């Protein structure tokens, strides 16, 4: 993931969000729904991609809220 994208992930019994490129979580939540909502808000404000991981660490969902290089017309 490029620096600046938002990642929602599970770690140490908590759901967290972090900005890619950062070594620490930006915020911590008790539920995935709470973390996902905050992560979506962060991604929308920054106009970046939001990657939501499952509890096992695999990617469950991706949403783009800004420039998406995969959608460049050819």
C-alpha positions in Angstrom: 0.0 0.0 0.0 1.3 3.5 -0.8 2.2 5.8 2.1 -0.8 7.7 3.3 -3.5 5.0 2.7 -5.5 4.0 5.8 -5.4 0.4 7.1 -8.0 -1.0 9.5 -6.6 -4.1 11.2 -6.8 -6.4 14.3 -3.9 -6.6 16.7 -3.5 -7.5 20.4 -7.3 -7.9 20.9 -8.2 -4.5 19.5 -9.2 -3.1 16.1 -6.9 -0.3 15.0 -6.4 2.2 12.2 -3.1 3.5 10.9 -1.8 5.6 8.2 0.6 3.6 6.0 4.1 4.7 6.5 3.5 5.2 10.2 4.8 2.7 12.8 1.9 3.3 15.3 -1.8 3.1 15.2 -3.7 6.4 14.9 -6.6 5.2 16.9 -7.9 2.0 18.7 -11.4 0.6 18.9 -13.2 -2.3 20.7 -15.2 -3.3 17.6 -14.4 -3.7 13.9 -17.4 -1.6 13.0 -16.1 1.3 15.0 -12.6 1.1 13.6 -14.0 0.7 10.1 -16.2 3.8 10.4 -13.3 5.9 11.7 -10.9 4.5 9.0 -13.4 5.3 6.3 -13.7 8.9 7.6 -9.9 9.3 7.7 -9.6 7.9 4.1 -12.3 10.2 2.8 -10.7 13.3 4.5 -7.3 12.4 3.0 -8.7 11.2 -0.4 -6.8 7.9 -0.2 -7.5 4.2 -0.2 -9.0 2.4 2.8 -7.9 -1.2 3.3 -9.9 -3.2 5.8 -8.3 -6.4 6.9 -10.0 -9.4 8.5 -9.1 -10.7 11.9 -6.7 -13.2 10.3 -4.8 -10.4 8.6 -6.0 -11.0 5.0 -7.6 -8.2 3.1 -11.3 -8.3 3.3 -12.2 -5.0 1.5 -10.7 -2.0 -0.3 -12.3 1.3 -1.0 -10.8 4.2 -2.8 -11.8 7.8 -1.9 -9.4 9.7 -4.1 -7.2 9.2 -7.1 -7.2 5.6 -8.1 -4.4 4.7 -10.5 -6.3 1.6 -11.6 -9.1 3.6 -13.1 -7.1 5.8 -15.4 -8.8 5.8 -18.9 -6.7 4.2 -21.6 
